[in-house]
Amino acid sequence: MEKKTPLYDCHVAAGGKIVPFAGYLLPIQYGSGVIKEHMAVRTQAGLFDVSHMGEVTIKGEDALSNLNHLLTNDFTSLKIGAARYSPMCNENGGVVDDLLVYRTGEQAYLIVVNAANREKDVEFMRANIFGDAQMDDVSDAVAQLALQGPASLDILKKITSEENIPKKYYTFIGEADAAGISCLVSQTGYTGELGFELYCRAQDGPQLWDALLDAGSEYGLIPCGLGARDTLRLEAAMPLYGHEMNDDITPLEADLAFAVKMNKDDFIGKAGILRKGELTKKRVGLKATGRGIIREEQKVYAGDIQVGVTTSGTHCPYLGCAVAMALLDIDYTQTGTALQVDVRGRRVDCEVVPMPFYKREK
C-alpha cells in the first residue's frame, strides 16, 4: 500500500492528478498540465513536493571515513554549509544509488537518497558502516519542498531574510526561519534552473507549501508534478537512477567521472571499476534530426549495427525539440555522430550532441 507525503491533502485540494510513484501517492500533474508547469519553471517558478525522497543522518568521529568508504566522491574538503553529489557503488562498480550529502556539523552529515531506493540504501549503508558512526533514517520526519525557477529567489525573499538564503549553488543554511517555520534551505535542485530546496519537520510541510504559493502568486508560481520534474531534468540532461544508471552501470559509464575520485583511499566499488578497464560504453546526448520522439529503452543503430540503447527521451517543451540520453558503444560517442533510433519499428534520424541540452543563463 502506497504512503502519502505530508502534503498529500494539499495536492488533492489543488486538483493534482494522483498516481503511485516509488511507494508514494504523488501528483503527476495539476490542471494546468505538464507543459505549462515545465514552462513556468523555465520562465517564472514552480513548486514541487519532493517529500518522498529519503533522508539519512550520519554522525560521529568516523562519519567522514564512512562517507569516503561508502561513496565514490571525496568528502574530505566538504565544508559545513556545503553539499556534494556522489554515486554509491556495489562491489562490482555498479551504481546502488546517486545521492546528495550535506555537511551539517563538525562530525555530522545529512544524506538525501532517491525515494525508490531508500530501504535498499539504508540496508546497504548499515551493512558497511564501521567505527564511531551513528546512522539514522529520518525520512518520515522530514518534508522536502523544491522551489525552482528564475523567480525563486524573489519569492524566497518574501518569506525569509537575506541571511537565510544560500548565495552559491550547492550551499545551504542549516537553521533558517522561513514563514515562521524552522528549515534547512539549500540552493540545489533537479531542473537545471536557479532554485532552492527546503527541508522542514513533516508536520510543518503543508504550512510551508501554502506560504510559498502565497508569496509566489505575483511571480506566476504554480504547483508542479512528477511529469514536469521529469521533462525538466531530462532537458537539463540530469541522470535518473533506474534509467541512466543502475546496479550494472558504473558511474564512469554514466558520464559521472567528476564525482568518482579514483585517487582517494579505497571505496566500495573501486576495484570493480578498475576490473572493467577502459570504457567500452558511455552516456551521451542525442537530438532527433528526423521526425519522431525518442523514448527510453529504444535501440540505437549505426547503419545495421546496434550500438546502444536509449535510457530516457522526450520532447522538450522549452527547447522545442526531441532529445534523449543513451548508453552507446564508445566508438559512437563523438559529438556530431549520425545515428538512428528504432521508434516502434521506424528509424528516426538523430545525432550525438553535447550535454546538457538546456543550460540556464546566469
VENKA-V662722 format. One record per pair of residues at least 6 apart in sequence whose C-alpha atoms are under 8 Angstrom apart, sorted by the first residue. I is the first residue (numbers start at 1). J is the second residue. Records with the same first field share a line. If there is no record, write none. Layout:
BEGIN
I->J ; J
END
This chain:
BEGIN
1->23
2->20 ; 23 ; 24 ; 25
3->23 ; 24 ; 25
4->24 ; 25 ; 26
5->24 ; 25 ; 26 ; 51 ; 52 ; 143
6->51 ; 143 ; 202 ; 203 ; 205 ; 206
7->49 ; 205 ; 206 ; 209
8->25 ; 26
10->206
11->18 ; 26 ; 27
12->18
14->30
15->30 ; 31
16->27 ; 28 ; 29 ; 30 ; 31 ; 225
17->26 ; 27 ; 28 ; 29 ; 30 ; 31
18->25 ; 26 ; 27 ; 28 ; 29
19->25 ; 26 ; 27 ; 28
20->26
22->52 ; 115 ; 116
23->115 ; 116
24->52
26->225 ; 226
27->224 ; 225 ; 226
28->225 ; 226 ; 227 ; 228
29->224 ; 225 ; 226 ; 227 ; 228
30->223 ; 224 ; 225
34->224 ; 225 ; 227 ; 228
35->228 ; 317
37->46 ; 222 ; 223 ; 224 ; 225 ; 228
38->224 ; 228 ; 229 ; 231 ; 232 ; 317 ; 318
39->317 ; 318
40->46 ; 149 ; 220 ; 221 ; 222
41->148 ; 149 ; 150 ; 193
42->149 ; 150 ; 193 ; 318
43->149 ; 150 ; 151
44->149 ; 150 ; 151 ; 152 ; 219 ; 220 ; 221
45->147 ; 148 ; 149 ; 150 ; 151 ; 152 ; 216 ; 219 ; 220 ; 221 ; 222
46->147 ; 148 ; 149 ; 221 ; 222 ; 223 ; 224
47->145 ; 146 ; 147 ; 148 ; 213 ; 221 ; 222 ; 223 ; 224
48->145 ; 146 ; 147 ; 223 ; 224 ; 225 ; 229
49->144 ; 145 ; 146 ; 225
50->143 ; 144 ; 145 ; 146
51->142 ; 143 ; 144 ; 145
52->115 ; 144
53->112 ; 113 ; 114 ; 115 ; 118 ; 139 ; 144
54->112 ; 113 ; 114 ; 115 ; 118 ; 137 ; 138 ; 139
55->110 ; 111 ; 112 ; 113 ; 137 ; 138 ; 139 ; 142
56->110 ; 111 ; 112 ; 113 ; 122 ; 135 ; 136 ; 137 ; 138 ; 139
57->108 ; 109 ; 110 ; 111 ; 134 ; 135 ; 136 ; 137 ; 138
58->108 ; 109 ; 110 ; 111 ; 133 ; 134 ; 135 ; 136
59->107 ; 108 ; 109 ; 133 ; 134 ; 135
60->107 ; 108 ; 132 ; 133 ; 134
61->107 ; 132 ; 133
62->107 ; 130 ; 131 ; 132 ; 133
63->107 ; 108 ; 109 ; 132 ; 133 ; 134
64->75 ; 76 ; 107
66->129 ; 130 ; 133
67->75
68->74 ; 75 ; 76 ; 265 ; 267
69->265 ; 266 ; 267 ; 268
70->88 ; 89 ; 125 ; 128 ; 267 ; 268
71->86 ; 87 ; 88 ; 89 ; 267 ; 268
72->86 ; 87 ; 88 ; 89 ; 259 ; 260 ; 261 ; 262 ; 267 ; 268 ; 269 ; 270
73->85 ; 86 ; 87 ; 259 ; 260 ; 261
74->259 ; 260 ; 261 ; 264
75->84
78->84 ; 103
79->103
80->102 ; 103 ; 104 ; 105 ; 106
81->102 ; 103 ; 104 ; 171 ; 172 ; 173 ; 174
82->102 ; 103 ; 170 ; 171 ; 172
83->100 ; 101 ; 102 ; 103 ; 170 ; 171 ; 172
84->100 ; 101 ; 102 ; 170
85->98 ; 99 ; 100 ; 101 ; 259
86->98 ; 99 ; 100 ; 101 ; 259 ; 260
87->95 ; 96 ; 97 ; 98 ; 99 ; 251 ; 259 ; 260
88->95 ; 96 ; 97 ; 98 ; 99 ; 268
89->95 ; 96 ; 97 ; 247 ; 250 ; 268 ; 269
90->96 ; 247 ; 268 ; 269
91->268 ; 269 ; 270 ; 271 ; 272
92->248 ; 269 ; 271 ; 272 ; 273
93->247 ; 248 ; 249 ; 250 ; 251 ; 268 ; 269 ; 270 ; 271 ; 272 ; 273
94->245 ; 246 ; 247 ; 248 ; 249 ; 250 ; 251 ; 269 ; 272
95->245 ; 246 ; 247 ; 248 ; 249 ; 250 ; 251
96->121 ; 246 ; 247
97->113 ; 114 ; 117 ; 121 ; 241 ; 246
98->113 ; 114 ; 241
99->111 ; 112 ; 113 ; 114
100->111 ; 112 ; 113
101->109 ; 110 ; 111 ; 112
102->109 ; 110 ; 111
103->109 ; 110
104->110 ; 174
113->121
114->241
122->137
126->135
140->202
141->201 ; 202
142->199 ; 200 ; 201 ; 202
143->199 ; 200 ; 201 ; 202 ; 203 ; 204 ; 205
144->197 ; 198 ; 199 ; 200 ; 205
145->197 ; 198 ; 199 ; 205 ; 209
146->189 ; 195 ; 196 ; 197 ; 198
147->195 ; 196 ; 197 ; 198
148->189 ; 191 ; 193 ; 194 ; 195 ; 196
149->193 ; 194 ; 195
150->193 ; 194 ; 195
151->219
152->194 ; 195 ; 196
153->195
155->212 ; 215 ; 216 ; 219
156->165 ; 212 ; 215
157->165
158->215
159->178 ; 179 ; 211 ; 212 ; 215
160->176 ; 177 ; 178 ; 179
164->173 ; 175 ; 176 ; 177 ; 185
165->172 ; 173 ; 185 ; 186
166->172 ; 173 ; 185 ; 186 ; 187
167->187
168->187
169->187 ; 188
170->186 ; 187 ; 188
171->186 ; 187 ; 188
172->184 ; 185 ; 186 ; 187
173->184 ; 185 ; 186
174->183 ; 184 ; 185
175->182 ; 183 ; 184 ; 185
176->182 ; 183 ; 184 ; 185
177->183
178->208
179->208 ; 211
181->200 ; 204 ; 208
182->200 ; 201
183->198 ; 199 ; 200 ; 201
184->198 ; 199 ; 200
185->196 ; 197 ; 198 ; 199
186->196 ; 197 ; 198
187->194 ; 195 ; 196 ; 197
188->194 ; 195 ; 196 ; 197
189->195 ; 196 ; 197
190->229 ; 232 ; 233 ; 238
191->229 ; 232 ; 233 ; 236
192->232 ; 233 ; 235 ; 236 ; 238 ; 358 ; 359 ; 360
193->359 ; 360
213->221 ; 222 ; 223
216->222
231->314 ; 316
232->316
233->239
234->312 ; 313 ; 314 ; 324
235->316 ; 319 ; 323 ; 356 ; 357 ; 358
236->355 ; 356 ; 357 ; 358 ; 359
237->285 ; 325 ; 355 ; 356 ; 357 ; 358
238->356
239->245 ; 254
243->296 ; 311 ; 312
244->254 ; 283 ; 311 ; 312 ; 325 ; 326 ; 327
245->251 ; 254
250->273
251->257 ; 260
252->260 ; 279 ; 282
253->279 ; 281 ; 282 ; 283 ; 327
254->282 ; 283 ; 327
255->282 ; 283 ; 284
262->270
279->330
280->329 ; 330
281->327 ; 328 ; 329 ; 330
282->326 ; 327 ; 328 ; 329 ; 330 ; 333
283->325 ; 326 ; 327 ; 328
284->325 ; 326 ; 327 ; 328 ; 333 ; 352 ; 353 ; 354 ; 355
285->323 ; 324 ; 325 ; 326 ; 352 ; 353 ; 354 ; 355 ; 356 ; 357
286->323 ; 324 ; 325 ; 326 ; 350 ; 351 ; 352 ; 353
287->321 ; 322 ; 323 ; 324 ; 350 ; 351 ; 352 ; 353
288->294 ; 321 ; 322 ; 323 ; 348 ; 349 ; 350 ; 351
289->348 ; 349 ; 350 ; 351
290->348 ; 349 ; 350
291->348 ; 349
292->322 ; 343 ; 348
293->313 ; 314 ; 315 ; 322 ; 323 ; 343
294->313 ; 314 ; 315 ; 322 ; 323 ; 324 ; 341 ; 343 ; 348
295->310 ; 311 ; 312 ; 313 ; 314 ; 324 ; 343
296->309 ; 310 ; 311 ; 312 ; 313 ; 324
297->309 ; 310 ; 311 ; 312
298->309 ; 310 ; 311 ; 341 ; 342 ; 343
299->306 ; 307 ; 308 ; 309 ; 310 ; 341 ; 342
300->306 ; 307 ; 308 ; 309 ; 310 ; 328 ; 339 ; 340 ; 341 ; 342
301->307 ; 308 ; 339 ; 340 ; 341 ; 342
302->338 ; 339 ; 340
303->339 ; 340
307->328 ; 329 ; 332
308->326 ; 327 ; 328 ; 329
309->326 ; 327 ; 328
310->324 ; 325 ; 326 ; 327
311->324 ; 325 ; 326 ; 327
312->324 ; 325 ; 326
313->322 ; 323 ; 324 ; 325
314->322 ; 323 ; 324
315->321 ; 322 ; 323
316->322 ; 323
319->358
323->357
333->352
334->352
335->351 ; 352 ; 353 ; 354
336->351 ; 352 ; 353
337->351 ; 352
338->349 ; 350 ; 351 ; 352
339->349 ; 350 ; 351 ; 352
340->347 ; 348 ; 349 ; 350 ; 351
341->347 ; 348 ; 349 ; 350
342->348
END
